[in-house]
């Protein structure tokens, strides 16, 4: 059966999980982006509408993450028809919640459905990466969990390097997103280009501890590993004001740990119940309120489904 229009949803994601820079990520329940893609009679890809971005995202097809990903897909399958894309941004831009990955994934997952699902979700990774690379280079720690859901190990940027990790049942997150953007490219430019061997040993040990803790559902060990970052957080702390204060407040309210979500500025606190996560989120927001900074607080769990097709016709 031939379809001409598909609508999809792609969830927010948190990359790195603290120490796992560029190699770990998870999908979040509740927030994300939506897109409608429709075949056109001409060969162009057009962004016909974007809502929710405050006019900030490029409408030019060669500069927009969604259309660049869609173009990679269409070229790969030799499809000559063009595409109209409507994008509904539920995610704040440059916030550490995987907004660009969601734009890429939501377009590609809808497009895959439109052409009869020739690819598995894992196989869609390269197309999504082409779009993501436009804004922050080739890293798959947002795109992979956005496609697949869950907590994902991204041991490389090839399809066979993506492995799902166990999600402890009592894994809850409190999040606070202060109201200023941190472009991922800026946050990557600030990182050291070389890491001393001692720091490498520490960091790889903590990533291994984190993965082991996930397998044993040991939130205490997990939290300790996540935030014991000797490489990336020290370089980026200047981009996230009040990190120490937010961390202290979250822990007083019962969080195991606080780490920077992706490239920031969202801060994520690991908690073991929804009630704790709710009060931790409120306490983290309070720190920004006292400093007269706007922020959005959320509490949620890991999304296990990944991007979904909402409608096809
Ligand atoms: N791993 C990436 C970074 C995620 O921290 O730069 C950016 O979304």
Boltz pocket constraint, residues with backbone or C-beta under 6 A from the ligand:
constraints:
  - pocket:
      binder: B
      contacts: [[A, 15], [A, 16], [A, 21], [A, 22], [A, 23], [A, 96], [A, 98], [A, 136], [A, 139], [A, 141], [A, 142], [A, 184], [A, 187], [A, 188], [A, 262], [A, 263]]
      max_distance: 6.0
